[in-house]
Amino acid sequence: VVLGYEDTLKVTLGDIIHHTKACRRGAKDTFIIADMPFMTYHLDLETTKKNAARLILEGEANAVKLEGGSDYRIAAIKAIVDCQIPVVAHLGLTPQSAYAFGGYKVQGKKESEFNKILEQAHKIEAAGAFMLVLEGIPEDLGKKISEELKIPTIGIGAGRFCDGQVLVYHDILGMSDFVAKFVKQYENLSDKITSALGRFCKEVKIGDFPTEEHIYNRKNKE
């Protein structure tokens, strides 16, 4: 969203490190979780560990997050945790897998998908992840996973029974073009921002800004 990319696949490790460092400067006493970008934990475990370490050492994050629950992802979680780096896992509609899913579609509706995601959730907990994000799944699946796992679950379009909830703040504030079913907009800042900038441009063009109150001269008292 911030960089103007069409999807999350184009985000690089350098992008995440840059953004995470900025977060750290503005939130010194906050627990910060950095997403591992596409293809930074897919190739081999050695590369995965090095990339996770960079997010901790260079980005100054407290933990990393990665998507998926395949056998290789489970191995990646174990490898990163073995480096004493906390890991957040992510199941359901995982944005980095959108092409494989055929788009941003709800996952776990079919019985086979439901059971697979539930099984992966248990494996993720056993691998050492300390938290699990559940995105774009039926509410009963989010409820069952949250009840059966000891680690906390954070829902985004996963129903009412997860241990916590998260939304992208651009969606909360009405600053995105697309509004998913699970999003509640608490404000429409897009219209307000557009209106304010429009008024500024108009006033500059017709000479209503700046006025006497907005300028400095030698008589002004600082």
C-alpha positions in Angstrom: 0.0 0.0 0.0 2.6 2.5 1.1 5.0 1.8 -1.8 2.2 1.6 -4.4 2.8 -2.1 -5.3 -0.2 -4.1 -6.7 0.4 -6.9 -4.3 2.8 -8.1 -1.5 4.9 -10.3 -3.8 7.0 -7.3 -5.0 8.0 -6.3 -1.4 11.7 -7.0 -0.9 13.7 -7.8 2.2 15.3 -4.3 1.9 11.8 -2.7 1.9 10.9 -4.5 5.1 14.1 -3.7 6.9 13.7 0.0 5.9 10.1 0.1 7.2 10.9 -1.9 10.3 13.7 0.4 11.3 11.4 3.4 10.8 8.8 1.7 13.1 11.5 1.1 15.7 12.5 4.7 15.7 8.9 5.8 16.3 8.0 3.0 18.8 11.1 2.3 20.9 9.3 0.3 23.6 6.9 -1.6 21.3 7.1 -5.3 20.3 7.5 -5.2 16.6 6.9 -8.2 14.2 8.4 -8.0 10.7 7.0 -9.9 7.8 9.4 -12.1 5.8 8.8 -11.2 2.2 8.1 -13.6 -0.7 11.0 -15.9 -1.5 13.0 -15.0 1.6 12.1 -18.2 3.3 11.3 -20.5 0.4 14.6 -21.7 -1.0 16.6 -23.3 1.8 16.8 -23.2 5.6 20.2 -21.6 5.7 19.0 -18.6 3.6 15.8 -18.5 5.7 17.8 -18.2 8.9 20.0 -15.5 7.5 17.1 -13.4 6.3 15.3 -13.8 9.6 18.4 -12.7 11.4 18.7 -9.6 9.2 15.2 -8.5 10.2 16.2 -8.8 13.9 19.7 -7.3 13.6 19.3 -4.7 10.9 15.5 -4.0 11.2 15.6 -4.2 15.0 12.4 -6.3 15.0 11.5 -8.5 18.0 10.0 -11.3 15.9 9.4 -12.4 12.3 6.3 -13.7 10.6 6.0 -16.1 7.7 3.1 -17.6 5.8 2.0 -21.1 5.2 1.9 -24.5 6.9 3.5 -26.9 4.5 6.1 -29.4 5.7 8.9 -27.0 4.5 7.3 -24.0 6.3 7.2 -26.1 9.5 10.9 -26.9 9.1 11.5 -23.2 8.5 9.7 -22.2 11.7 11.8 -24.8 13.6 15.0 -23.5 12.1 14.3 -19.9 12.9 13.1 -20.7 16.4 16.3 -22.7 16.9 18.2 -19.4 16.2 16.3 -18.0 19.2 14.2 -15.8 17.0 10.5 -15.7 17.9 8.2 -16.6 15.0 4.6 -15.7 14.2 2.9 -18.1 11.7 0.1 -17.3 9.2 -2.6 -19.6 7.8 -5.7 -19.4 5.7 -5.7 -16.7 3.0 -2.0 -16.1 2.8 -1.4 -13.1 0.5 1.9 -14.4 -0.9 0.0 -17.5 -2.2 -2.7 -15.5 -3.9 -1.6 -16.6 -7.4 -1.6 -20.3 -6.3 -5.1 -19.8 -4.8 -6.4 -18.2 -8.0 -6.9 -14.9 -6.2 -7.8 -13.6 -2.7 -10.3 -16.3 -1.8 -11.6 -17.6 1.5 -9.8 -20.7 2.5 -11.1 -23.7 4.5 -14.6 -23.9 3.2 -14.3 -27.5 1.9 -14.0 -30.2 4.5 -10.6 -31.3 3.2 -9.2 -27.7 3.4 -10.8 -27.2 6.8 -9.0 -30.3 8.2 -5.7 -29.5 6.5 -5.6 -26.0 8.0 -6.5 -27.3 11.4 -3.7 -30.0 11.2 -1.2 -27.3 10.0 -2.1 -25.1 13.0 -1.2 -27.9 15.4 2.0 -28.5 13.6 2.9 -24.8 13.7 2.4 -24.8 17.5 4.5 -27.9 17.9 7.3 -26.3 15.7 7.6 -23.4 18.2 5.7 -20.5 16.8 4.4 -18.3 19.6 1.4 -16.8 17.8 -0.7 -17.6 14.7 -2.5 -15.2 12.4 -5.6 -16.6 10.8 -6.9 -14.8 7.7 -9.9 -15.3 5.4 -11.3 -18.5 6.9 -14.8 -19.6 8.1 -15.6 -18.6 11.6 -16.1 -22.1 12.8 -12.5 -23.0 11.7 -11.1 -19.9 13.5 -13.0 -20.9 16.6 -11.8 -24.5 16.6 -8.2 -23.6 16.1 -8.4 -20.9 18.8 -9.9 -23.4 21.2 -7.5 -26.2 20.5 -4.2 -24.3 20.4 -2.4 -23.0 23.5 -0.7 -20.1 21.6 -2.8 -17.0 20.8 -4.5 -16.6 17.5 -5.0 -13.2 15.8 -7.9 -13.1 13.3 -8.3 -11.0 10.2 -11.5 -12.2 8.5 -11.5 -15.3 10.7 -14.6 -14.6 12.9 -15.3 -13.6 16.4 -13.5 -16.3 18.4 -9.8 -15.6 17.8 -7.8 -14.3 20.8 -7.2 -11.0 19.0 -8.1 -9.1 15.9 -6.1 -7.1 13.3 -7.0 -4.9 10.4 -4.8 -2.9 8.0 -5.1 0.7 9.2 -5.6 2.0 5.7 -8.8 -0.1 5.6 -9.9 1.1 9.1 -9.5 4.7 8.1 -11.1 4.4 4.6 -7.8 5.0 2.7 -8.0 2.0 0.3 -10.0 1.5 -2.9 -11.1 -2.1 -2.1 -13.1 -3.0 1.0 -13.1 -6.7 1.9 -16.2 -8.3 3.6 -14.3 -8.6 6.9 -13.3 -4.9 7.0 -15.1 -2.3 9.1 -14.3 1.3 8.2 -14.3 3.5 11.3 -13.6 6.6 9.3 -13.4 7.8 5.7 -10.3 9.8 5.6 -9.9 9.4 1.9 -12.7 11.8 1.2 -11.6 14.2 3.9 -8.0 14.3 2.7 -9.0 14.7 -1.0 -11.4 17.6 0.0 -8.8 19.4 2.1 -6.1 19.2 -0.6 -8.7 20.3 -3.1 -9.5 23.4 -1.0 -5.8 24.2 -0.6 -5.2 24.0 -4.4 -8.2 26.2 -5.1 -7.2 28.9 -2.5 -3.7 29.0 -3.9 -5.0 29.5 -7.5 -7.5 32.3 -6.6 -5.1 34.0 -4.2 -6.8 33.2 -0.9 -3.8 31.5 0.5 -1.4 32.6 1.9 -3.0 35.6 3.7 -1.5 38.1 6.1 -1.8 35.7 9.1 0.3 33.1 7.3 3.3 35.3 6.3 6.4 36.6 8.0 7.5 40.2 7.9 9.9 42.3 9.9 7.0 43.5 12.1 6.0 39.9 13.1 7.0 38.9 16.7 8.4 35.4 16.8 
